[in-house]
């Protein structure tokens, strides 16, 4: 099956010749160490940020719970994203920092594997779910929070090589 070219001229690996979605066969690929870093942010009222940082949220430890949720989500990315391969992740970390200029929290997730396919989706899933968990745990006091800037920051390994975002 040939792959359908995308607007950028590269090939969409999950689309077959007839336009049908399919899971990519990675069986012949070499195992390499692959790492991806993704990030996101949750903008909120300054009082909400203070409440979270002081540990006064009614639901408990917002930052610790968001970290665990992000790690768990990375491990389940293949269950959430239809054509994503299940991976034996060797590392997942989620770091959350306050940014008074937002005001809010910035989330950064790292995923690593030694395998035949990348871990971008796992890192992006971790960052997304950590942000969603922050929202869930603080929504009782600030429903106007905004989750944004979910993006891939960098990736290493694999046939396509390394990527570093320009922003």
URFENTA-V108244 format. One record per helix or strand of 2 or more residues. SS is the DSSP state (H for helix, E for strand). FROM is the first residue (numbers start at 0). TO is the last residue. If there is no record, write none. Layout:
[[SS FROM TO] [SS FROM TO]]
//
This chain:
[[E 3 4] [E 10 11] [E 31 42] [H 45 53] [H 61 74] [H 76 79] [E 90 98] [E 103 114] [H 119 137] [E 145 155] [E 162 163]]
//
